[in-house]
Amino acid sequence: MCSQLNMLACLPDDWEQAILLGRVWRPGPVAGPGVVLVEKGQVYDISQSYPIMAELCNSSDLAAKLAVSQREALGAVQDLLSNSDPEVRNRSKPYFLAPCDLQIIKACGVTFASSMIERLVEEQAKGDPQAARAFRDGLRRELNFDLSTIKPGSPEAKAIKAVLVKKGLWSQYLEVGIGPDAEVFSKAAPMASLGTGETLGIRDDSHWNNPEPEVVLAVTDRGVVVGATLGNDVNLRDLEGRSALLLGKAKDNNGSSIIGPFIRIFDTHFTLDDVRQATVTVDVRGTDGFVLQDRSNMAKISRDVEDLVAQTISRHHQYPDGLMLYTGTLFSPTQDRDEPGEGFTHKPGDVVKIASPRLGALINRVGYCHEIPPWRFGIVQLMRNLSVRGLL
């Protein structure tokens, strides 16, 4: 995987004019995380000015403050990327972390019509991948209209709901897919996300799971979107398919929230409209020679991203440290990996690459939750560490 962690692949195509923020782990007598600015292929620690990424992202006039921040050169982007693969890591040198820290990690689901169909399939198949194909084919015959053209919460959506209720086809997934209220859930705790190069986690008792390539928004405590990055909202389809009440176990596990490689801050070169038109690709390659490739187009999302933000942080719920918001995916793989009818599922050793031209690439290896390093460095540890290093 280390060979894939190269600068030209991981940085945006227009990286020379992009404002990129990240976090690194810094070795030393008192090792700890640092907030960094990536500029002209070099990495600069700006922790003396902004030791906490959440504080920086909540700042007004962000670009202006970055311009006058104290900087310490840490080296070339390529060197830190190469050291971000744990299998070849030199722990005496810095490497990249997830680019967020104290922000809560929230996620929206069922925001694309095709993924909504797959959630219905999971529900009806009760988490059994072998039963999924028959349910999928039958469901598409019954739903003889294009769900992607329906505006959630519209009068047309209400009329379709009435028809589907009569047919006995209404579902909790259709409720959040075309109803007025979006699905918003807590994906992970602050500090729990992993960055590019790290080994993501799936449960060893899950036999039907997949990556979910998504755009992740960086949102302030005021509900303002200030930037975007990429994410892998790792999904255990069999657990959620058995019961939607198992969503927490299906979504929130050790190594199940992957974000990175960097937060690209909005400016004249990159705006929210660029996010709305973004294409996100996913490439999965297994040690068994299996290859899966697909793409997700943000232009096909059912709800505008600002609506998703407004349904997440509002007068009903505040997040004083800001948040990172997964916006959902169009990707729901049905390609068989082993036996016919069993569909796709991860295997340990898979390498997953999620990429978008204006955001770069997020690359991770797949392992089991209980075998990858446990999460130990949380909020208390961060505060103590920054205090000892004289950054608080």
N, C-alpha and C positions, 0 to 999 in steps of 0.2 A: 504493500500500500504506500510505502514511503515515496516511491517513484511518482505516484499520482499527486503527492502534496507539493506541487511546484507552483511557483508564483504566478505564472501566466495562466494556469488552470484555475487557481483558487481566487485570484483577484478579479474584479470586474473587467470587462473588455476595455473600458475607458478609465482604468485605475489611476492614470496620471492626473485626472481632474476630479477624482472622487475624494470626499471626506470620509475616511474610514476609521472607526473607533473599535478597539478590542480590549481584551484583557490577557495578561500573560502570567505565568507562574515564574517568579524570580528566585533563583537559588541564592545561597549565601548563609552567613552565620544565623540570620533570622530570615528564613525563606518565607515568601508570601506573595500574594497577587498584586499586580500593578495594572493601572488603567493606561492604555497606550493609544497613540495616534499613528496611523500608517500613512506615510507621505513619501512619494517618489521612491518607492521600493524599500524604504527604511522604516524601522520601528522606533518610536520615541516614547519613553515612559513620561507621563504627565501627572503622575500620582502626587507630586509635591503640590500641584494646584488642585487636582481633583482625584482624591484617593478612592472615591466610590463612584462607579459608573451611573448608578441611579441618580445621584446628586447632579452629575454632569448633564445627563439627559433631561433632567427637570429644569435646567437653567434656561433663562431667556437669553436671546442673542448668542446662541450656542457657538456659531461660527466665529463671531468676534472674540469670544472668550478663549476659544481654542488658539486663536492667532497670537494671544499674549500669554499663554500658559507656559510654565517652566517645563523644559524638556531635557531628558537624558537619553542619549542614543544607546540603543540596546543591540543594534546590528541589523542585518538585512532580513527582509521578510522571508526570503528563501531559507535562511539558516534556522529561523524559528519554526517555519512550517516543517522542515525536515525533521526537527526534533520533537514534533507533536505526535508522532507515531510511537506509542508506548513500547512497541516491540524492539525499537532501535534507539530509544531515548537515552541521551546523556543527561543525567539528572544534575550535573554541575552547570548546565546551560539552560536558558529560558525556553519556554514553549507556550503555545497559545492555549487559552481556556475559552469557555463560552463567553461571549462579549457582554453578558449581563450579570448583575450581582444581586442587589436587594429588590429588584423589581419582581412582583408576583408574576407567575407564569400562567396565563389564561389561554383558553383555546375555544374556538368555535367549530362546531361540527355540522355536517349535512348542509353545507353551503353551495354544493354543486349538485345538479340533477342526477348525474350518473352515480355519484357516491351515495346519493339518497336511495337509489335503487338497490345498491349493494347492502346498505344498512337494512333494508326490508328483507333482502335475501338472507342475511345473517339471522335476523329475527325469526323468519319462518323456518329456516333450516336448523334452528336451535343450536347454532355453533358447529354443525356437522358439515364439513366441506364437501363430502360425497353427495349429500342431499341438496347442495346448493344449486347445482346446474339445473335440475328439474324445476325447482322453485323459480329460478331466474327466468327460464324460458316461459313458464306459465304466467309469471307476473308481467312480463313484457307484452304478452297477448292480451291480458286483462286491461293493462294501462295503455289503451290505444290512442293516446295523445302525448304530445311532447311536453314533459314537465319542465324542460329548460326554458320554455317561453312564458312560464307563469310567474308573475310577480308575487312574491310572498306577501300575504296579508291583503291581497286585492280582492275585489268582489268576485272576480273570476276564480280565484283560489277557493273562496268560500263555496262557490257553486260546485266546484269539482269535489270539495270535501263532502258535500251532501250526497253526491253520486256515489263516491267511494264508500261512504258509511253504509248506504243501502246495499252495496255489493259485499259488505263485510271485509273490505280491503283497507279501511282506515288504520293508521298506525301512528305510534308516538313519533316515528321518524318523519312521516309526512307532516305531522303537526309542526315540527320545528323546521321542516324543509320548505313548506309553502304557507305555513301559518304566519301570524303576525310576529311571533316571538322567536328569536334565534336561539339555538342551543349554545350556551356558554358554560364551560366547566373549568375547574382548576386542574391544570395539567401537572404542575410540579411546584414544589416550594421554592422560595428564593434560594439561590446558591446551588440548587440541585442539578441544573442543566450541564451537559457536557458539550465541549467544543469540537472543532474539526480535528480529525486524527484519532480521537479517543474511540474506545470500543463500546458500542451501545449495547443495551441489555434487553433480551427477551426472556420470558419465563420458560423453564424447561418443561412445565406442565401445559404449555400452549403448543398446539400442533397445527394452527391455522392463523398466521399473522403476516404482517407486511409493513413496509415503510410507508409513511405518508408525507410526501414532499410538499412543503407549504412555504408561503411568504409569511414572515413574522414581523409584526409592526412594533416599533419602539414608541410607547405612548407615555406622555407626561402625566403627572398627578392632576393636571387640568383637563385631561382628555384630548390633548393635542398630539397628533402623530408627527414625530420629528425625524423618523428614519425607518429603515427596513433592513431585514436580513433574511436568511434562509433557516428553515427548521425541518426536522424529521419528527413528526408526531407519532412515534412508534405505536402500532395498533395490534392488539391481540384479538382477532376477529372471533375466535371460538368462545372466549370468555364473555365478551359483550353480547354475542349472539345467544348465549344461554339465557341472559337476563340483562336488560339495560341497567339494572341496579348493581351490576358488576363492573360498571364503567370505571370506577376508581381502580379496581384491580387490573382492568384491561389497559388503562392508560398511564397510571402513575406507579412506576416501578424503578428500581435502581437502574440508571442508564437509559431511561425511556424518553427523556426530553433532550433533544440534540438541537443546538442553536449555533449559527455562525456562518461563515468564519468571522465576519465583522458586521457591525451596524453601519450602514451607509446613511449618512446624515443628509437630509433634504437641503438642496441649494438650487441655484439657477440651472445646474446641469442635470439634476435628478429630483423629481417631485412625486407627489402621490399619484399623479396621472400616469407616471411611468410604471408605478406599481400596478395600477389598474390594467395596464396592457402587458404586464410581464408574462413571459412563458417560463415555466419551471420544468426541467427535465429530470428524470430519474434513471439511473443505470445501476443494476444489481448484477454482480458477477460472483458466482460461487466457486469453491474449490473443486466442485464436481464438473465444472465446465458450463454450468447453466448460466444463461444471460437473459436478463429481462430489461427492456427499455420502453419508456413511455414518456408522455409529457402532459402537463397541466397548464391550461391557459386561463389566466386571471380574468380575462374579458368575459368568460362564461360563468362567472360567479353569480349566484342568485341574488345575493344581497351586497350592496356597495360596502366597501371596507369601512367607510366612515359610519355607516349604520351599525356595523358590527362593533365598532369602538363605542358608539353611543349606547348600545345595549349592554356593554360591559362595565363602563365607568360612567356614572351619572349621579343624579340626586339620590338614587336608591343605594348606590354603593361607591365608596371612595377608596382610592389606593394612593396614600400619601407618598409612597416611594416610586410611583409610576408602575407600568406593567409592560410585559412583552406578550403580544397577542398573536397566537397562531390563527390564520384566517381560513383554514379548511383546504381540502384538496379535491381535485377532479379524479385523482388516481385511485382505482380499486382493481387490482390485478385479478384476472380470472384464468390466466394462462397456467396450464398444468405443468408441474415441475417433475413429479414422479409418475404416479399411477393416473390413468385417465379419470377425470371427474374429481380429483382431489384438489385441484387448483394450485395456487402458489402459496408457499410458506417459506420463511427464512430457515437457513441452516447456519450453525456456527461457522465462522470463517468467511461468510459473504462480505463483500465490500460494496457499500452503497454510496453512490455519488449523486448528490442533488445539486443542480446548477441552474443559474439564470444569468444571461449576459451582463446585466447591470448590477448584479449582486455577488457574482463569483461562484464558488463551488464549496460545498460542505461534504466531506468525505470521511466515512467511518467504517470500521469493521464490526461485524456482529458477533456477540458472545452471549453467554447466559448471565442473567442478573446476579446469580449467587456466585459466579466465578470471576466477574470483573471486580475491580477494587470497590469496596463499600464506600458510601458517601460519609465522610467524616468532618469535612471543613464547612461548617455552617455559619450562621450569623454571629453567634457568640465568639467563635474562633476568629472570624474576620475582624471584629471589633478589638479583640485582645491583640491580634497580630498587628493591626494598624497602629494601635497605641504603643506597643513595644518599639515599632519602627519610627515613632515620632511623627506619624502622619495624621493623627487625630488631635 
